[in-house]
């Protein structure tokens, strides 16, 4: 049953390999929990068993440390999905996991860096001479210019970029596609890379200059997510404390995406427009950025209004 459910998530839902791996691990632990409780199949599971599994995740045991709310929530989502799948397939009469809610994780504000720090980061990435410098600058310009996830950008093909219309087609979670405008800085950086750098990188491998992945590694293959993260980290080390921010400690794979959203909202963009650009299924996910901008408004108010100063 678990194998069939995971196959469904892979083929029908298009979930990422890392997500499938996490679900497989969570469901293996769930089946072990049920076996230890004497439950021999999904048809025998009661709501109390699912709730007991959640409690066990949070408490831990001799073989497993206690899980955080985020990790436990992911495991419960996997279990709920399994029971729902079994119900739809007619294997069980009821969805006993439906009422067991995942624990709510602590709300963490996204980390954004000032515009000056973003510029310093991009300049540092493009500092080295040669094809790699041009590629790295184009990569970071595109990340910040579109708000894309690193996985979305390294997954781009040359044909996904429409230079005439100044837009790019991104493929997000679950294979959902969206078209996002590309700003002039990012467009110029990508043009420079395509003309002056990518042909040299492609010549090192079997990738055709006109087709294939947009961003290539030194061997002519597709740039990996891990390599893109290394590029970002190396640029942060070169830029140091630019813009009053220690970039080495502040940069993460999502830093430019968070900065993209925050800077748009600071500039007056509507939250629903930002939602579409980020590819969020729900505006609730995007609204966490409004908390960041409210904090910024408070800072400006406190430092500028004559009756706000102490």
Phi, psi and omega in degrees: 000314180298318180299317179297321178295316180294323176298320178299316180295324181287311188276310186277321184265340178068032180290152182294155182300322180294322178294316179299319179297318179294317179297320180298317179294317180296317183287331174295318179293325179294314180295324177295321178297316180295318180298319179295333179272002179083014179270123189259004179181165182299331179294341180262355184287136175251163179302325179296330177293318179294317178296323178295324177296316178300316179298321179295323178298317183285332182273327185077174177207194183296335181258344185225134174286160177300139179271148173293167178300323181294313181292320178295323178297319178298318180296319179293322177299319178297317180294315178300319178296321179298314181292322178296318178298317180296322179294314181295332178275359178075020182273339177224152183279337184220155174263091186286347182267355188301321185272356179273110185270139176295146177295143181280122178289156176298137183282121180247132179286141177298150179264120177239155177241156181298160180302320181300323179288324176298314180299316179297321179296316180293318179299319180294323180295324183268006184295317181298141178288153173101183185302322183294320178297317178295319178296314184294321177295315179299321180299310182289324176299319181289322177299312181284325183287341182240346184072019183286154170288154179302319181298326179291321182287317180289343178273359181290141168262160179305320183288350177284344181263122177256096184290330179294318179268358180054055178211166181222145177262115182255143177249112185263206183296141180069016179076009181287130183257150174214153178253127185236136176297151177243123181290168186296323180294313180294320181297317179295318180297319179290321177301313179300317180296314182296323184275319191253349186232314186299320178303322180292320178291321180295328181294340180280348181226207183256006183286133176287145182293326185273339183233189176083194184296145178290311183258125184246153174270183184293343179262007178086003178267178179294136176294132181273164177298320180297321178293321178297319178296321178296320178300315180296316181295318179296320177297321179296320179294322179291320184285332177064237185259037182297143178070018180077013182236134174283097187293331180300319180274344187261338187276135174220172180303337182258003187303311183291327177294315178296319180294320177305309183293315183295318181291326175296313180294322176299328180276000176103008180292146176289141183298329180286331174293316179297322177303314180295318181295322180281341181080026177283135179290329182234142178293339179301322179297321182286330187295345176298333179290335179294334176294323179295314183290329175296319176300320178295319178298320179297318179299313181296316180299312184297328183269347188245326186281131184296336181259007178261344184280146180265000000 
